[in-house]
């Protein structure tokens, strides 16, 4: 059984994204990025993307992560905050510690595409 299924399949990932998205919106570090965006659309993109990278049958058809986030000038602090919220969310939803760490590791692989390295 893959990570997507262990996290509850479509319903489980959607629930996790819903809880995660509320946490992100309320977070002092990440929340301000979403003040002027269509938040419902962002949540749907987030759900589609996470389902796809966690091994679900959903296909993500949105923009690539680098292209979609480049203008935000994200730092390691932003990425660390996001991963902290993922851990908190999955812990709240009673995911196993191994599945939490596997999910965080999968998402952390996106760091090079999301974080802008200052020179």
Secondary structure as the mmCIF struct_conf table of DSSP 4:
data_model
#
loop_
_struct_conf.conf_type_id
_struct_conf.id
_struct_conf.beg_label_comp_id
_struct_conf.beg_label_asym_id
_struct_conf.beg_label_seq_id
_struct_conf.end_label_comp_id
_struct_conf.end_label_asym_id
_struct_conf.end_label_seq_id
HELX_RH_AL_P HELX_RH_AL_P1 UNK A 3 UNK A 6
TURN_TY1_P TURN_TY1_P1 UNK A 7 UNK A 8
HELX_RH_AL_P HELX_RH_AL_P2 UNK A 9 UNK A 26
TURN_TY1_P TURN_TY1_P2 UNK A 28 UNK A 30
HELX_RH_3T_P HELX_RH_3T_P1 UNK A 31 UNK A 34
TURN_TY1_P TURN_TY1_P3 UNK A 35 UNK A 36
BEND BEND1 UNK A 37 UNK A 37
HELX_RH_AL_P HELX_RH_AL_P3 UNK A 39 UNK A 53
TURN_TY1_P TURN_TY1_P4 UNK A 54 UNK A 55
BEND BEND2 UNK A 57 UNK A 57
BEND BEND3 UNK A 62 UNK A 62
HELX_RH_AL_P HELX_RH_AL_P4 UNK A 65 UNK A 69
HELX_RH_3T_P HELX_RH_3T_P2 UNK A 70 UNK A 72
STRN STRN1 UNK A 74 UNK A 74
HELX_RH_AL_P HELX_RH_AL_P5 UNK A 76 UNK A 92
TURN_TY1_P TURN_TY1_P5 UNK A 93 UNK A 94
HELX_RH_AL_P HELX_RH_AL_P6 UNK A 97 UNK A 108
TURN_TY1_P TURN_TY1_P6 UNK A 109 UNK A 110
HELX_RH_AL_P HELX_RH_AL_P7 UNK A 111 UNK A 114
STRN STRN2 UNK A 115 UNK A 115
HELX_LH_PP_P HELX_LH_PP_P1 UNK A 116 UNK A 118
#
